[in-house]
Structures are given as C-alpha cells and as structure tokens.
Amino acid sequence: MNPRSCSGGNFVNSTPITILFVDEIDAVGARRTHDGTVGSGEVNRTMTQILTELDGFRDRGNVRVMAATNRIDLLDPALLRPGRFDRLIEIPPPDEDGRMQILLIHTKAMSLADDVDLSVLAAETEGATGADLKIIATEAGMNAIRKRRHVVSMNDFRHALEKMVVEDESEPHGMFG
C-alpha cells in the first residue's frame, strides 16, 4: 500500500462489500525509526498513510480492513491503537493432531521408509507452524536426494529438524512459539 500508488482506497468504494487484506503487515507496519537509512523514510511515509486510512476521518463505506502478522512484537503501537483494528485474533500453532495432519499432507507424495513415524514427529514439533512443518518435510526430502536415495528416512527428518532449530535460534520462532 504505497501512498504514491494507492489513491486512498477509492478503487474499492464502488463495491457493496470489500475486504482489504494486508498479509505480513509487519513489513510496512513495523515500529517507525528515524535512522537515516534510504528505506526508512519510505517505510515511515507508508506507515503514516496506512494510519491515516485506518483513522476513519473519511467514511470507508463497506470496506473492511484485515491484516496478518507472525511478528506482532514488531508492529508500531500506533497501528494497534483502538479504532484502527477492532479485534486482535490470535491463531496459535496447530496442536499435535493438527501437526500430524499437516505432516501427512506434506509427505503424501514422498516415498517414506518403514522407520518414519509421523506421529513421533508431530509430538516432537510442538510450537511449529504449518509453514515450519512444510519446511521440515521438504528438507527431509532434500536430505534423501542429496544422498541419492529415493526413500526418505526418519534420520532425514531428524537432520531437517536439527537444521531448523540451529537456523531459528537467533530469531523468535513465530508469534506464539
């Protein structure tokens, strides 16, 4: 939603009901900084435009604005002020059964070795999101390919989990994990 490319949402006012969904709002709605870097000015202007649009000084008609983030901790507090977004809805990571179902989806096209126990993986991945589980399954498959095997073993999944844990140690693991 670049202020130079968006005419204040007028493109949606002619429809009966419009939902404007901003995915990963933290990309433009992060805490504003004044660090003098080239991009910070543009980000601050974009954030100011978003706040102006959400303030309701103009009637938005039947436009409903929704946004998603995995990093609510990065959002500018001004964005979360009452009146801009009416509700904050937390969607936690899947439970063990949900993780099992997600693993089944992401491994259905794989040839799995007899030692692969997805229920064990589901139990061991508490706090993982659907995206995390997809990465684990993909990396396990890549481990097998790198070893020139056509079958994915439990060891491939173990290495994928270890790699993911090492890569994630420097950053918070999602919003709720």
BELURGI-V46617 format. One record per backbone hydrogen bond with DSSP energy under -0.5 kcal/mol. CO is the residue of the C=O (numbers start at 1). NH is the residue of the N-H. If there is no record, write none. Layout:
{{CO;NH} {CO;NH}}
This chain:
{{2;5} {2;6} {5;7} {6;8} {7;10} {9;12} {9;13} {10;13} {12;15} {18;20} {18;64} {19;21} {20;22} {20;66} {21;23} {22;25} {22;68} {24;27} {25;28} {25;29} {26;30} {29;76} {37;41} {38;42} {39;43} {40;44} {41;45} {42;46} {43;47} {44;48} {45;49} {46;50} {47;51} {48;52} {49;53} {50;54} {51;55} {52;57} {53;56} {60;63} {62;18} {62;64} {64;20} {64;66} {66;22} {68;25} {71;74} {72;75} {74;31} {76;79} {76;80} {77;80} {78;81} {81;84} {81;85} {87;89} {88;90} {90;92} {95;99} {96;100} {97;101} {98;102} {99;103} {100;104} {101;105} {102;106} {103;107} {104;108} {105;108} {107;110} {110;112} {111;152} {113;116} {116;118} {117;120} {117;121} {118;122} {119;123} {120;124} {121;125} {122;125} {123;126} {125;128} {129;133} {130;134} {131;135} {132;136} {133;137} {134;138} {135;139} {136;140} {137;141} {138;142} {139;143} {140;144} {141;145} {142;146} {143;147} {144;149} {145;148} {152;113} {153;157} {154;158} {155;159} {156;160} {157;161} {158;162} {159;163} {160;164} {161;165} {162;166} {163;167} {164;168} {165;169} {166;169} {168;171} {172;174} {173;177}}
